[in-house]
Amino acid sequence: MRLSISVDPELLDLAAKVSGSHTKRESIERALQVLIQEHRRAQTIHHAGAFKLTLTRKTLRRLRHRD
């Protein structure tokens, strides 16, 4: 998908140095990937403990050793 945007050149240069990217496109794609990962991580942390797990030790042991 082609897209035309204005980006702070200093910010883009710094992003390229930090990420090791070789192109502007690669820098932007990596930044978007990191943004999505951080969002998913935050959502996981938010939902952690949001449900009650009612497994017994016996059931957990059986599930672990199931092939």
Beta strands, then each sheet from edge to edge (+ up, - down):
end
